[in-house]
Amino acid sequence: MDKYHKFAELLLGSRYAVALTGAGISVESGIPDFRSDEGVWARYDPLEYGHIDSFQADPAKVWNLLKEMDAMVESVGPNDAHYALGELEKLGVLKMVITQNVDSLHQKGGANNVVEFHGSFRTMHCNDCLKSFHRREVSLVELPPRCTCGGPIRPDVVLFGEGIPDEAYSRAFDGASRCDLMVVVGTSASVAPASDLPLIARRRGARIVEINPEASELPRSVTEMHIMAPAGAAFRNIMKIVKSMQTEGKN
């Protein structure tokens, strides 16, 4: 039996499957991994442009990076991997998506129970009075955008030096503790605390499978199976098999 069939069997046989996704799942949508040679950190110093202290000191400067990221997120759409996870949720196979991405592509791909571990560009808030805004309410003609109170507005994304939002942290670790299968997609599993989630799931008895063109930093003792392929291509194969198995099961 090849890995794709085994993967599909694990999915359909699971009680509570959870996906953990990283930048690699959105590369096929046109968003480079931030840490790649084409990513934003190749051109912007993370501590100078991505740290909360930098935003507090000079929000206009940090918004040069944020505006570029915002435009990138606004210009792309979900790929086959996002659609596949959305479909698996609708089929009742996948119970939760935990994503480190801020692009909202999982929701656009049809998933509803999405934990945005690092936030998103979909909503923003005033850094001073904390008033909330939807992205479409905020003009980026002048930087930084300002609240009516005069404070600078910022996206609801986690900057360096900030903690994971309490609700996202709680939901993600609850999902990792409850799942019996965790599908790790497009992440190197190198950034804590998200990288702790597969370890927690494994300690609780879950099976861990990976889809990523390259090896992640998860120990071999944690990952049971690794499909070394781009997420979109892998999920196209997996979904064909899942649907075939479901059809056979009905007959």
N, C-alpha and C positions, 0 to 999 in steps of 0.2 A: 504493500500500500504506500503511495507517495505521500509527501508531507501535506499536500493540499487536501487530500481525502481525509487524512488523519486529523488535520486542523478542523475541517468541517464536522467530523464526528465528535470532536471535543466540544465544539460550539453547541451542536444540537443535543449533546448529552449533558450539558451543564445545567445546574440549577440556578446559578446567579453569576452570569458572565459580566465582566467589567472590562472596558478598554481604557488604557492609559496612552494618550497620544502626545507627540512632540512635534517639533518643527518639520521633521521629515515627511509627515503626512500632507503638509501644505506646499511642499516644494513643487509638486506636479501641478499645482494651481497657479504657480508663478511667484511664490513668496520664498526667496532664498533663506536658508537657515541663517539666523543672525550671526552665527559664529563661523560661517563658511567664508571663503575668499570673496564671494559676491555679497556677503551679508553686511548689515549696517555697522557691525563692530569692526569691520575691516577699514571703515572710513571715519568712524566716530569712536573716541575713547569712551568706554562704558562708564567710567567713573566721572568723566567730565560732562557727559551728556545724558547719562541714564541713572544718575544717583539722585535720591531725594534731596540731599544737601545742595546739589547743583541747581535743582529746580527752585528751591527756596531762595538761593542766592541770585539766580538770573533765569527766571522762567522763560523769557524771550529766547535766550540762547538754546535752552533745552527744547523749546518748541520747534526749532529748525529740524531737529531729528524727529520729533513727534509728528510734525506735519508730513514729513516724507513717509513715515510708517503708516500714518492715517490714509494717505493717498494710495499706498500700496494695498492696504486692506480693502479700501473702497473699490478698487479696480478689478478684483479677482473674484472668482466663484468657486464653489466646491468641485472636487474631482470625484472619480469613481470610488475612492476609499471613503470619503465623507458620505457619499450616497449609500454605500454598502452598510456602513455603521447605522445610518438612519433607517435603512430597510430592516436590518437585524433587530433594531429596537422595536419596530412595528410588528415584526414577527414574534416578538416576545422572547427572543433569544438573548438579546443584549439588554441588561438592566440599567447600565450607567456608562457614560463617557466622562472620563476625567482628562481634561486637556490642559497642557501648559501653554497653548497658543492663545493669542488675543484677537484672532481674526474672525470669530463667529461663524466659521465655515461649517462647523458641525451642525449648528442650528439651520443654516441655509441648506444643508444636505439632508435635513429631515429628522435629526435627532432632537429630542425634547429634554431628556434628563441629562443635561450637560453641566458638569462642574468645571467652571473656568478658574483653574488654580491660580493663574496669574492675572485674572481680570480680562477686560476687553476694551476695545475702542468704541463699542456700541453706545456706551453711556459715559458721562463725564461729571465732574463736580467742581465746585469752587474750593480752592485750596484754603481759603480763609473761613467762610461761613458754612461750607459743606453743602450748599444747595446743589441739588441734582439736576442734570440736564441730559436729554437725549442728544446723540451726536448731531442730528439734523437741526437742532436748535442753536448750534454753536457755529458762528462764522469764524473762519481762519484767515480772513483778509488782513487783519492786523494781529500781530503776535506780541505778547500772549493774548488770547481771548480773555475778556474781562467779564466778571459777574456784575450785577447791578450794585453790589456792595463795594466794587472796586478791586476785589481780589482776583488773582489769576485762576483761570479754569484749567483743569488738567483731565486727561482721560482716566478712566477707572482701571488703570493697569498698575501692576506692582513694579515700582522702581527699585533699583538696587538700594539697599539700606532699609527697606520696608519689609514687614512681615506679610505672610499670606493672610488674606481676609479670614476672619474666624469661621464664617459659615462655610466657605469653600474648603477650608482646612478640615473642619469637622466632617463634612459630607464625604470628602475624598478618603479620609482615613477610616470612616465607617464602611464605605464601599470596599476598601481594600481588606478590611477585617471580615466582611460578610461573604465575599465572592469565593466561588470554588474554581473559577477560571479567570485569569487576567491576561488580556491580549495587549501586549506592549508594542505600539506602532510608531515608528519614525522618531525614536528618541534614543539618545546615547545613554540615558539613565545616569548622567553625571552630575546633575544639579539637584542638591538637596533643598527642601525636603521631599520633592516629588520622587526622587530616586529611591526613597525609603519605601514607597508604596508597594512595589513588587516584593520586597523583602518581607514586609509585614504580611502580605497575602500568602507568600510561600510558607512562612512560619505557622500560619493558621491552616495550612493544608491545601491551599489552592494550587492549581497547576498553572505554570507561567509559560506562555508562548510568545515569540517575538516575530515581528515583520519589520525588517530593516535591511537595506542593502549592505550594511557593514555591521560588524560585531559591536555590541554595546558594552558598557562597563559592568553589566550584571554578571555575577559569577556563573560559571557553567553548572554549578550545583543548584542554581535557582531556576535557570531557563531549561525547560524540558525539550523545546523544539524551536528552531530558528529558521524562518523562511527568509533567505537573503535575496530580496527583490524589492523594487519600489512598491509602495503601499497600493497605488491604484492598480497596477498589473496583478499583484497578488490577490487583491480582493475581487477582481474580475473573475479569476479562476475559482476562488473560494465560493462566490455567490452562485456560480453555475452548478457547482457540486451540491451546495446546500439546497438549492431549489430542486435538483434532481432527486436528492435523498428524501425531501419532503413529499415529492410527487409519488415516489415509490412507496413511502410509508402510508399514503392514503389509499393505495391500490390493494 
